[in-house]
Amino acid sequence: MPRRVDRDQRRAEIVDAALRVVAREGLDGATTRAIADEARCTLSVLAHFFGGKEGLLVAAQTEVLDRIVRRAFRSSGELMGLEALAGALDAALPLDAERSADAAANAAFAAAALAHPDLAAARRSSRADIRRVLDGCLAEAREAAELRDGVDDGAVVQEFFVLAEGAALSVGLDGDGDPEVTARVRRQAAEFVDRLRRPGPAAPR
């Protein structure tokens, strides 16, 4: 058992090293040599664990998307329906240093996936996991009569991805850490969820 734990831990350390290189140098700078230096290992160790650069980048992309899913579950906690959906979106948006780093890496991998079939296939699998979480949130919201009539679940999920990935580009290009940009992203997220909500009775004047 310890040998297996050590192997899994070493693999995770190399993936984390790859993500640090991607964050610092971008995907173009994420060479096997740069990653090996960051992980303090040899190229043969990288090849042993991942087969090559493509396999390592697939593992790194999967880890980023898995982090977002894990964060979504932590954020939503005992929440259900639209509140859980809002928590999942909050987990994916670049609203602090940790989420900004993951969102930037996710955006970089999304662009690379257009030209790398292995990245694209792994990305579709990870997005399917996220989609199942979102489908569950929408099913709960519908059962609780929270959703307005005529909501297209597929369109909602697509808009979720567009908002989360677009926010990563907006924050990265327009000013990471700029409070005005962050506030704008928060407003857009709140408006996205509010558009799904069934109208309630008008508040008394």
N, C-alpha and C positions, 0 to 999 in steps of 0.2 A: 504493500500500500504506500509506504513513504516514497518509493521510487516513482510510482505513478503520480503522486502529489507533486514531487519535485519536477517531473516532466511537465505537468500541466502549469505549474507556477513559472517555469522557465519560458514556456511558450507564451504565457500571458505577459511576461516581462518584455519579450521581444515585440509583441504586438503593441504594447504601450510605448516602447521605444520608437517604433515605426510611426505611431500617431504623433509623437513629439516632433519627429523630423518633418512630417507633413505639415504640422502647425507652424513650424519655424521656416521651412524651406519651400513648402508647396509640394505637389506631387512630382513636379519635374525634378526637384532636388532630392526626392526620396529614392536615392539609388541604393542598391544592396550594400555597397560599401559604407554609405552614410548611416544606414540603419544598423549595420553590424558594428560600426564604431560607437553609435549611440547605445547599443545593447551590450557593448563590450564582449562581443563574441566573434567567431570567425565566419567567413562566408559559407564554409561547409556546414556549420551549425544551422544557418538559415536554410540551406538546401535540405538538410535533414528534416527540419520541422515543416517546411512549407513548399519544398520543391523548387521554388524560384520566386522572383519578385511578384509575379502575378498572384501566386497563391498567398503570399504575405499580405499584399494589398487587399485581397478578398477578405482575409481574416481581420484586417484592421477595419475595413468598412463594416463588416458584420458586427464587430465590437462596438463601433460608434452607434449603430442603429439599435443594438441590444441595450446600450446604456440609456438611450432615449426611452425605450420600452420600460426598463427597470425604474427609471426616474418617473415615468408616467404612473406606474403602479404606486410608487411612494407618494407622489403628489396627490393622487386621487384618494388613496387610503380607503376609508369606508364610504366615500361618496358614490353616488349612482346617477345614471341618466346624464342630463346636460351638465351637471356639476362635475361629474367624472370626465366628460368630454372636455370641459374647460380645463380641468387639471392635466389631462393628457396634452392639450395644446400648450399649456404653460410649460410643461416639461420639455417640449420640443423647441420652444422659442429662445433666441439668444438674449436672455434677460440678465445674465450675470456671467462671470468669467468662465465658469465651468460649462454652462450651456452654450456660451458663445464659441468656445473652442470646439465643442462637439458639432455645433451647427456649421462652423466654417469647414471642418473636415468633411462633414456630410455633403456640403455643397461642392467641395472639390471632387469627392468621389462620384457625385451625381454627374458632373461634367465628364469625368474620365470614363464612366460607364457607357457613354454614347459610342466610344471607340473600342471598348474592351468587352467582348461577349461574356467572359467569366465574371467580371465585375457586375455586368448588367443582370446576369442570371441570379447571382447571389443577392443583388439588390432587390430584385422582384420577390425573392423568397422572404427577405427581411420585411419588406413593405407589406407582404401578405400577413405577417404576424401583427404588424401595427394595425392593418385594416381589420383584423379580427377583434382587436381591442376596441376600435372605434365602432364597429358593427354592434358589439355588445352594449356600448354606451347608448347608441341610438335605439336599440331594442328596449332597453330599460326605460329610456325617455318616452318611447311610444306607449309602453305598457302603463306608465304613470300618467299618461295624457299630458305630458309636457310639450310634445312636439306639435307645431302647427300642422294643419292639413296640407297634404301635397308635398311633403318633404321627400326628396329623392336621395336615398341613403348613399348611392354611388357618387352623386354629385357632391354631397357633403364631404365624403372621404377625399375626393379629388381636391376640393377646395382647401381642406385641411393641409394636404401635402403642399399645395401651391403657396398657402400662407406661411407655413413653417419654413419651407425652403427659400421662398422669396424674402422673408424677413432676415434670413442669414446673409443673403447678398446685400440687402439694404443696410443692415447694421455694419457689415464688413466694409462696405464702400462709403457709406455716409457718415461713419463715425462710431466706432466701437466704444461704448461707455458714454456716449453723448446722451444726457438725460432726456432731451427732447425727442431723439430718435427712439429711445426705449419707451417713452410715454406713448408715442404714436403707435408703436407695435402693440402695446397693451390695449390701446383703444380699439385697434383693428381686431384683435382677438376677442374682446368683449362684444363688439358689434357682430362678429361672425356667429357667436353663440346666441346672442339675442335675436338674430334673424330667424333662428330655428324654433324659438319659443312660442308656444301657443299664447295668443293675446289673452290677458286676464281682464277682469272688470276694471273700468276706469277708476282711478283713485278719487276719493271724494275731494271736492274743492273746499 
